[in-house]
Amino acid sequence: MAPLNLRAGGFVIDIALSFLVAWLFTSPDLPKNWSLVVWAAMTVVTVGVFGFTPGQFAVGIRVAPLGGRRLVGPWSVPRTLLTFLVVPAVWLDDDGRGLHDRACRTVVVRTR
């Protein structure tokens, strides 16, 4: 199981990357809510296809599906929506899984 500090570090990297990508399209103005759109799209696609976001990859963690599935796939959509709400992601059970992971049958694990 990946500790909360690694998850938070990956999330901060993803937010910063999303801001920078959105800023490329809105410059010289700040991206405002466009960075959230970039973050959501990036998270849904990369977790669904690869099992990790760029920030998660950078800190050495990934999202692993439970129940014999190979990919997170379409479960990345509700997982991202619940992560956006923040509370499900920080409300951890005894196993260290957030509500968003339990709802989507995933677990965040260390890769290195």
Phi, psi and omega in degrees: 000138179277133179289159184300325181295324177290320177298315180295320178298317177297321179296318179297318178298316179298318179296316179297317178297318179298319177300314182295318179296314179296323181294330176301328182268340184249356183303140012273358177282158174290152185287344181053232184283351178297331178294329175292322178296316178297316179301313182297314180296315180298317182293314180300312184291310187289321177290320180296322185265315186256337182093004178203156173268169177302320179294319178295320177299318182297325181264359174084039176228164177208163177263120181251132177283150176257169175081024176084000178286148179272324181238156175292321175057225184293345176293348177291337180291302179295329178296318178293317178299318179290325176296322178302326179285351177066309185305312179300331182283335181254356176271094188263148174267187181296335178275355181085014178264137176282166178301324180295325178288320179294319181295327184256008178054053177228169177214143178263123184236159176281145177251346177209000000 
